Amino acid sequence: MMDKILQAVFARLVSRGALTITTVRGTTLTFGDGTGEEVCVRLADTRAEMSIILDPHLYVGELFMDGRLIVERGTIYGFLELVLREARSHSKLVPAHIINRIRNLATRLFGGNNPLRSRRNVAHHYDLDGRLYRLFLGEDLEYSCAYYERPDCTLEEAQVAKKRLVTAKLAIKPDSRVLDIGSGWGGLALYMKEIAGARDVLGITLSTEQLSAGRERARKRGVEADVKFELRDYRSLEGTFDRIVSVGMFEHVGLRYYQTFFKKCHQLLAPDGVMLLHTIGFFDGPWDPNPWIDKYIFPGGHLPALSQIVTAIERSGLIVTDIECLRLHYAKTLVEWRRRFMTRRDEVLDLYDERFFRMWEFYLAGSEASFRYRNLGVFQVQCAHHVDALPMTRDYIAARILDLRNTEIRRGVTEPLRGKARKAEVGPIIPRRTHG
């Protein structure tokens, strides 16, 4: 009976590729059209079979972590690719859909990222041993979507390009006071000071590990007087800032606090100021959080739909001045993170155990597959108080990107581009002019 149920469930999900599942009874079930690299998995016990049918959103990752879903040929990414590639048309499978909705309704009723819970949730992920992140993130410890201007960009080049794009959209001036909400390990804050020439930057975080790293980096570079980092919740901030930026933090705000977040930004942003939000989000409307991610990786996290972001901005009193959707850039970023993580397996195991390693392998693989085959992307949403806060056309962004790149070259951050690579990356150079 169980073999028939497994056959029926996976037959709906996998019509292309080659997937083989070996059940507890030794039955071999095959799915797909036989094309591509074969992926073979084995389920270790009857409870594993029942769990993967009733609540796959939670238990696929948990079973892999516990060694009860064993990948005998291929990789866990290959398995997730086969399952997720066509899963959007079966996204409301019963009973998995019902279980997930009940679970997330309970979270909305009884959960919420108040300041105390937010601090605890951030510590769960970001206060891990700092050596872990240095194994795969890249030199500048940028833990958000990179921007691949060229197909052959290295991860480090693409992360600099992301900072360049974000900074260009902020239109930072020499006298700008900048607030970085969720400042990570400090790379963007340092870039906005050293490359963009901001007067001063305040970065706030709820991670003690990131706070220490950011302060130490600013000290070593001699800019600690102008680039400061504080252990602060955004809700406790006062003052006025000419520019506000938040990269990869809004995912941790929580649905209940979207309005609170943007009202606080409205309060903090100068009358002629500019804000840029960079966040993961859903392309096709609101979705509930993934229960495995919520339990093991980002407790309290909630990915927004663009409609939820824009609605909260409108109600705050700010106006949307620009939106850009980065589609496959995060998938490419995750390819490189996962490659580096997997090649540093022994070093990860020196820090944590095998179960932790499999948890992070699943997290990186599942995230990559979701950006490639599901409904996830990255939104960059620019806001202001007034319609005349920025030039009337987007030409200023390209011109500012070129200025920033030239400053990077002078400071040895970026190599000069030559030939076709230069043409492909920067496109036509737009003459600078005064916009009315």
Secondary structure as the mmCIF struct_conf table of DSSP 4:
data_model
#
loop_
_struct_conf.conf_type_id
_struct_conf.id
_struct_conf.beg_label_comp_id
_struct_conf.beg_label_asym_id
_struct_conf.beg_label_seq_id
_struct_conf.end_label_comp_id
_struct_conf.end_label_asym_id
_struct_conf.end_label_seq_id
HELX_RH_AL_P HELX_RH_AL_P1 MET A 2 LEU A 13
BEND BEND1 SER A 15 GLY A 17
STRN STRN1 LEU A 19 THR A 22
TURN_TY1_P TURN_TY1_P1 VAL A 24 ARG A 25
BEND BEND2 GLY A 26 GLY A 26
STRN STRN2 THR A 28 PHE A 31
BEND BEND3 GLY A 32 GLY A 32
BEND BEND4 GLY A 34 GLY A 34
BEND BEND5 GLY A 36 GLU A 37
STRN STRN3 VAL A 39 LEU A 43
BEND BEND6 ASP A 45 ASP A 45
HELX_RH_AL_P HELX_RH_AL_P2 THR A 46 LEU A 54
HELX_RH_AL_P HELX_RH_AL_P3 PRO A 56 MET A 65
TURN_TY1_P TURN_TY1_P2 ASP A 66 GLY A 67
BEND BEND7 ARG A 68 ARG A 68
STRN STRN4 LEU A 69 ARG A 73
BEND BEND8 GLY A 74 GLY A 74
HELX_RH_AL_P HELX_RH_AL_P4 ILE A 76 LEU A 84
TURN_TY1_P TURN_TY1_P3 ARG A 85 GLU A 86
HELX_RH_3T_P HELX_RH_3T_P1 ALA A 87 HIS A 90
TURN_TY1_P TURN_TY1_P4 SER A 91 LYS A 92
TURN_TY1_P TURN_TY1_P5 VAL A 94 PRO A 95
HELX_RH_AL_P HELX_RH_AL_P5 ALA A 96 PHE A 110
HELX_RH_AL_P HELX_RH_AL_P6 PRO A 115 TYR A 126
TURN_TY1_P TURN_TY1_P6 ASP A 127 ASP A 127
BEND BEND9 LEU A 128 LEU A 128
HELX_RH_AL_P HELX_RH_AL_P7 GLY A 130 ARG A 134
TURN_TY1_P TURN_TY1_P7 LEU A 135 PHE A 136
BEND BEND10 LEU A 137 LEU A 137
TURN_TY1_P TURN_TY1_P8 GLU A 139 ASP A 140
BEND BEND11 SER A 144 SER A 144
BEND BEND12 GLU A 149 ARG A 150
TURN_TY1_P TURN_TY1_P9 PRO A 151 ASP A 152
HELX_RH_AL_P HELX_RH_AL_P8 LEU A 155 LEU A 170
TURN_TY1_P TURN_TY1_P10 ALA A 171 ALA A 171
TURN_TY1_P TURN_TY1_P11 PRO A 174 ASP A 175
STRN STRN5 ARG A 177 ILE A 181
BEND BEND13 GLY A 182 GLY A 182
TURN_TY1_P TURN_TY1_P12 GLY A 184 TRP A 185
BEND BEND14 GLY A 186 GLY A 186
HELX_RH_AL_P HELX_RH_AL_P9 GLY A 187 GLU A 194
TURN_TY1_P TURN_TY1_P13 ILE A 195 ALA A 196
BEND BEND15 ARG A 199 ARG A 199
STRN STRN6 ASP A 200 THR A 205
BEND BEND16 LEU A 206 LEU A 206
HELX_RH_AL_P HELX_RH_AL_P10 THR A 208 LYS A 220
TURN_TY1_P TURN_TY1_P14 ARG A 221 GLY A 222
TURN_TY1_P TURN_TY1_P15 GLU A 224 ASP A 226
STRN STRN7 VAL A 227 LEU A 231
HELX_RH_3T_P HELX_RH_3T_P2 TYR A 234 SER A 236
BEND BEND17 GLY A 239 GLY A 239
STRN STRN8 PHE A 241 VAL A 247
BEND BEND18 GLY A 248 GLY A 248
HELX_RH_3T_P HELX_RH_3T_P3 PHE A 250 HIS A 252
TURN_TY1_P TURN_TY1_P16 VAL A 253 VAL A 253
HELX_RH_3T_P HELX_RH_3T_P4 LEU A 255 TYR A 257
HELX_RH_AL_P HELX_RH_AL_P11 TYR A 258 LEU A 268
STRN STRN9 LEU A 269 PHE A 282
BEND BEND19 PHE A 283 GLY A 285
HELX_LH_PP_P HELX_LH_PP_P1 ASP A 288 ASN A 290
HELX_RH_AL_P HELX_RH_AL_P12 PRO A 291 TRP A 292
HELX_RH_PI_P HELX_RH_PI_P1 ILE A 293 ILE A 297
TURN_TY1_P TURN_TY1_P17 PRO A 299 GLY A 300
HELX_LH_PP_P HELX_LH_PP_P2 LEU A 303 PRO A 304
STRN STRN10 ALA A 305 ALA A 305
HELX_RH_AL_P HELX_RH_AL_P13 LEU A 306 SER A 316
TURN_TY1_P TURN_TY1_P18 GLY A 317 GLY A 317
STRN STRN11 ILE A 319 LEU A 326
BEND BEND20 LEU A 328 LEU A 328
HELX_RH_AL_P HELX_RH_AL_P14 HIS A 329 THR A 343
TURN_TY1_P TURN_TY1_P19 ARG A 344 ARG A 344
HELX_RH_AL_P HELX_RH_AL_P15 ARG A 345 LEU A 351
BEND BEND21 TYR A 352 TYR A 352
HELX_RH_AL_P HELX_RH_AL_P16 GLU A 354 TYR A 373
BEND BEND22 ARG A 374 ASN A 375
STRN STRN12 LEU A 376 ALA A 384
BEND BEND23 HIS A 385 HIS A 386
TURN_TY1_P TURN_TY1_P20 VAL A 387 ASP A 388
BEND BEND24 ALA A 389 LEU A 390
BEND BEND25 MET A 392 THR A 393
TURN_TY1_P TURN_TY1_P21 ARG A 394 ARG A 394
HELX_RH_AL_P HELX_RH_AL_P17 ASP A 395 ARG A 410
TURN_TY1_P TURN_TY1_P22 ARG A 411 GLY A 412
BEND BEND26 VAL A 413 THR A 414
HELX_LH_PP_P HELX_LH_PP_P3 GLU A 415 LEU A 417
HELX_RH_AL_P HELX_RH_AL_P18 GLY A 419 VAL A 426
BEND BEND27 PRO A 428 PRO A 428
HELX_LH_PP_P HELX_LH_PP_P4 ILE A 429 ARG A 432
#
